[in-house]
Amino acid sequence: MASGISRTLATGVAAAGGDDEEEATWLHALELISGFTVSMTLRAAIQLGLIDALTAAATDGRALTAGELVAQLPAVDDAGAASSVDRMLRLLASFNVVRCSTEAGPGGDPLRRYSPAPVCRWFTAGDNHQGSLAPRLMLDVDEDNLSTWHQMAAAVVSGGPSAFERAHGMPLFEYMGTNHRFNMLFNQAMSQQSMMVMNKLLDRFHGFDGISVLVDVGGGTGVTLKMIISRYKHITGVNFDLPHSMLLRNDNGKVIVVDIVLPATPKPVPEAQNPLRMDVMMLNNLRGGKIRTEQEYAKLAMDSGFSGSFRTTYIFANFMAIELCK
C-alpha cells in the first residue's frame, strides 16, 4: 500500500510540472528548521558509544545490527532500545554519517546492518593522536551553549551584551571561570581541534624556521605549543593565555595567525558555509568577536604597524597561516 501511495504521489508531482521546484524549496525549508535533529542524534550516538563500536567492528570487516550494538551497552533497561538505536542510525545513514545495508531478517522483516561512513573518523579518538571533533560537537550542542541562541535577536537589535552574556549574566570567559564542567568541555573541544589543525599545519607550513622564541597568545592548555616545539627543537615556547589579549600593537617581531578565514563572497557550498557558521558563533558568544576575510587581516596588519610582508598559507578546512611582519 505504501509503495502504491508513493507512486501515486510521484505521478502527481510529475504532472504538476512547476510544483517540483516548490517542493524542493519546501524540503529545503524543513531541512533548515530541523537540522538540529542530526547533530543531537549524533551526540547521543557518540555518548552511547555507537560510533566507536561501529568503527571497531569495521576493522574486522563487520557491519552490526542495532541489536548487536545494544548488546554491547551497559545496563540497558528498555526492551525497545534496539528499535530506538535502529531509528537513530537510519537518520544518520540518510546524512552519510553511517552506512546501511538491508537484508531479510526473521519473519521476512528487513534487518539493517550499519558500518561507519568516512566522516566517522573525525568522531573517534583512536590511538594515532590525530584528535577528534566529538568534544567540539558536545560543546556546540551543550545546554549552556544552546540557551544563548535564544538571545541572539535581542542582542542584535539592542546592542550591549552578547547573546551569551544575556543568557548567563556574564561574558563567555568569565562564565568559564565559574563553571568547571563547561570550562573542561570548552578546553577539550579546543585542544582536540587544535591538534587536528596543527598536524596539518606542521606538514604544510614552514614559517617557524628561524624563530627562536615563540609565544602562543591564547594558547589554552598548551597543546598547540607542545606540538610545535616537539617538531622544532630549537624553539623556546611561551604559552600566554588571556581571554581578551591582542598583542599586535606591542609586538616587535613576527606574528603568525592560525585561524579560519572567511570567503570574500558567501556561496552555498561547505567551504563557505563552515567559516560563516563559525563567524555567527563568534557573533553570538563574544561581543566584538568575528572571523575575518583575508583582506580584513591585511588591513588589521597595516593598522597595527605590520607594514612588512604579508603572507598566507592554506592549511586545512578554511584554516590559514597568516604571517605578519614589521
C-alpha positions in Angstrom: 0.0 0.0 0.0 2.7 2.5 0.9 4.6 1.9 -2.3 1.4 2.5 -4.3 0.8 5.7 -2.5 4.4 6.8 -3.3 3.9 6.0 -7.0 0.7 8.0 -7.0 2.3 11.0 -5.3 5.3 10.8 -7.6 3.0 10.8 -10.7 1.0 13.7 -9.3 4.2 15.8 -8.7 5.5 15.0 -12.2 2.2 16.0 -13.7 2.2 19.3 -11.7 5.4 20.4 -13.5 6.2 23.6 -11.7 5.5 22.0 -8.4 8.9 20.3 -8.5 10.7 23.5 -7.6 8.1 24.4 -4.9 8.5 21.0 -3.3 12.3 21.3 -3.4 12.3 24.6 -1.7 9.7 23.3 0.9 12.0 20.4 1.7 15.0 22.8 1.9 13.0 24.9 4.4 12.2 21.9 6.5 15.9 20.9 6.5 16.8 24.3 7.8 14.2 24.1 10.5 15.1 20.6 11.8 18.8 20.4 11.1 19.4 20.2 14.9 18.0 16.7 14.9 21.1 15.4 13.1 23.6 16.9 15.5 21.6 15.9 18.6 21.2 12.4 17.3 24.9 12.2 16.5 25.6 13.4 20.0 23.5 10.6 21.5 25.2 8.1 19.2 28.6 9.2 20.4 27.6 9.2 24.1 26.3 5.6 23.7 29.5 4.5 22.1 27.8 3.5 18.8 30.2 5.3 16.5 33.2 3.7 18.3 31.6 0.3 18.2 30.9 0.5 14.5 34.4 1.7 13.8 35.9 -1.1 15.9 33.8 -3.7 14.1 34.7 -2.3 10.7 38.4 -3.1 11.3 37.3 -6.8 11.2 35.1 -6.2 8.2 31.9 -6.5 10.2 28.7 -4.4 10.0 26.5 -4.5 13.1 22.7 -4.6 13.6 21.1 -2.3 16.1 20.6 -5.4 18.3 24.2 -6.3 18.3 25.1 -2.7 19.2 22.6 -2.6 22.1 24.1 -5.9 23.4 27.4 -4.0 24.0 25.7 -1.2 26.0 25.9 -1.5 29.8 22.7 -1.5 31.9 20.0 -1.4 29.1 16.6 -1.4 30.8 14.4 -0.7 27.8 13.3 -3.7 25.7 12.8 -1.3 22.8 16.3 0.0 22.9 17.3 -1.8 19.7 14.4 -0.3 17.8 15.4 3.2 19.0 19.0 2.7 18.0 17.9 1.5 14.6 15.8 4.6 14.1 18.7 6.8 15.2 21.1 5.1 12.8 18.7 5.2 9.9 18.6 9.0 10.2 22.4 9.2 10.4 22.7 6.9 7.4 20.5 9.3 5.4 23.1 12.0 6.1 26.0 9.7 5.2 27.3 9.6 8.8 27.0 5.8 8.8 26.3 3.3 6.0 23.3 0.9 6.0 22.7 -2.4 4.2 19.4 -4.2 4.4 18.7 -8.0 4.3 15.8 -10.2 5.1 15.5 -10.9 8.8 13.4 -13.4 10.8 9.9 -13.5 9.5 10.8 -11.6 6.4 11.2 -8.2 8.2 14.1 -6.1 7.0 17.3 -6.4 9.0 19.6 -3.4 8.8 23.3 -3.6 9.3 25.4 -0.5 9.9 29.1 0.4 9.3 30.9 3.7 9.7 31.0 6.2 6.8 34.3 8.0 6.2 33.2 11.0 8.3 33.2 8.9 11.4 37.0 9.1 11.5 36.5 12.7 12.9 34.3 11.5 15.7 36.5 8.7 17.1 39.6 9.4 19.2 41.6 6.3 18.0 45.2 5.9 19.1 47.0 7.9 16.5 46.9 11.3 18.2 45.1 12.9 15.3 42.4 14.4 17.5 38.6 14.2 17.4 35.7 16.5 16.7 33.5 14.7 19.2 34.3 17.2 22.0 33.6 20.0 19.7 30.1 18.5 19.0 29.5 18.1 22.7 30.4 21.8 23.3 28.4 23.2 20.5 25.1 21.4 21.4 25.7 21.7 25.2 22.7 23.1 27.0 24.8 26.1 28.2 25.6 26.9 24.6 22.1 26.3 23.1 20.4 28.6 25.6 22.4 31.5 24.3 20.9 31.3 20.8 17.5 32.3 22.2 19.0 35.7 23.0 20.5 36.3 19.6 17.8 38.5 18.2 17.7 40.7 21.3 21.5 41.1 21.2 21.4 42.2 17.5 18.8 44.9 17.9 19.7 46.4 21.3 23.5 46.1 21.3 25.4 45.8 24.5 26.0 42.4 25.9 26.4 39.4 23.6 23.8 36.7 23.4 25.9 34.5 25.6 26.2 37.2 28.3 22.5 37.8 28.2 21.8 34.1 28.7 24.3 33.7 31.5 24.7 37.1 33.1 28.4 37.3 32.3 30.8 37.1 29.3 31.9 33.7 28.0 35.4 33.6 29.5 34.2 34.9 32.9 31.5 32.2 32.9 34.1 29.5 32.2 35.9 30.6 35.3 32.7 29.9 37.4 31.6 26.7 35.6 34.2 23.9 35.8 32.1 21.5 33.7 31.7 23.9 30.9 35.3 25.1 31.1 36.5 21.5 30.8 34.2 21.0 27.8 35.5 24.1 26.1 39.2 23.2 26.7 38.7 19.6 25.5 37.0 20.8 22.3 39.6 23.5 21.5 42.6 21.2 22.3 41.3 18.4 20.1 40.5 20.8 17.2 43.9 22.4 17.6 45.6 19.0 17.5 44.0 18.2 14.1 44.7 21.6 12.6 48.3 21.7 13.9 49.0 18.2 12.5 48.2 19.7 9.1 50.0 22.9 9.7 53.2 21.2 10.7 53.1 19.2 7.5 52.3 22.2 5.2 53.7 25.3 6.8 57.4 26.2 7.2 57.2 29.7 8.7 58.6 28.5 12.1 62.1 28.2 10.6 64.4 30.8 12.1 62.2 31.5 15.1 64.0 31.2 18.4 61.2 32.2 20.8 57.5 31.5 20.1 54.7 33.0 22.2 51.4 31.3 21.8 48.8 34.0 22.5 45.6 32.5 23.8 47.3 29.1 23.9 44.8 27.5 26.3 46.0 24.2 27.6 49.3 24.4 25.6 48.5 21.6 23.2 49.4 23.7 20.1 52.7 25.0 21.5 53.8 21.5 22.6 53.2 20.1 19.1 55.3 22.9 17.5 58.3 22.7 19.8 58.3 18.9 19.6 58.9 19.4 15.8 61.2 22.5 16.1 63.5 21.6 19.0 65.4 24.9 18.8 62.3 27.0 19.7 61.7 28.2 23.2 57.9 28.2 23.7 55.8 30.5 26.0 52.1 29.8 26.5 50.4 33.1 27.0 46.6 32.7 27.7 44.4 35.7 28.4 40.8 36.0 27.3 41.0 39.3 25.5 44.6 39.6 24.5 45.5 41.2 21.2 49.2 41.9 21.3 49.7 43.1 17.7 50.4 46.7 18.7 53.1 45.8 21.2 54.9 43.1 19.3 58.2 43.9 17.5 58.7 40.5 15.9 56.9 38.3 13.5 53.2 37.3 14.2 51.8 34.1 12.8 48.0 33.9 13.0 46.4 30.4 12.5 42.7 30.9 12.0 39.7 30.3 9.9 39.4 32.8 7.0 36.1 33.9 5.6 35.4 33.8 1.9 35.0 37.2 0.3 31.7 36.1 -1.2 29.3 33.7 0.5 28.3 30.7 -1.6 26.1 27.7 -0.8 29.0 25.2 -0.6 30.6 23.6 2.5 33.8 25.5 2.0 31.9 28.8 2.6 29.3 27.6 5.0 31.7 26.3 7.6 33.6 29.6 8.2 30.4 31.6 8.0 28.8 29.4 10.7 31.9 30.0 12.8 31.6 33.7 12.3 28.0 33.7 13.6 29.0 31.6 16.6 31.5 34.3 17.4 28.8 36.9 17.0 26.6 35.0 19.4 29.3 34.3 22.0 31.6 37.2 22.1 30.9 40.9 21.9 33.1 42.1 19.0 34.2 38.6 18.1 34.4 37.8 14.4 36.1 35.7 11.8 37.9 37.8 9.1 38.5 37.7 5.4 42.0 37.7 4.1 41.6 41.4 3.1 40.4 42.2 6.6 43.5 40.5 8.1 45.7 42.6 5.7 44.1 45.8 6.9 44.4 44.7 10.6 48.1 44.1 10.0 48.6 47.6 8.5 46.6 49.3 11.2 48.7 47.5 13.8 52.0 48.6 12.3 52.9 45.5 10.4 53.7 47.1 7.1 56.2 44.5 6.1 55.5 41.3 4.2 52.1 39.7 4.4 52.0 36.0 3.5 49.2 33.4 3.7 49.4 29.6 3.5 46.3 27.5 3.2 46.4 24.7 5.8 43.1 22.7 6.0 39.3 23.2 6.1 39.5 27.0 5.7 42.3 27.4 8.3 45.2 29.5 7.1 48.5 30.5 8.5 49.0 34.3 8.1 52.4 35.8 8.6 52.7 39.4 9.6 56.0 41.2 9.7 57.1 44.7 10.8 
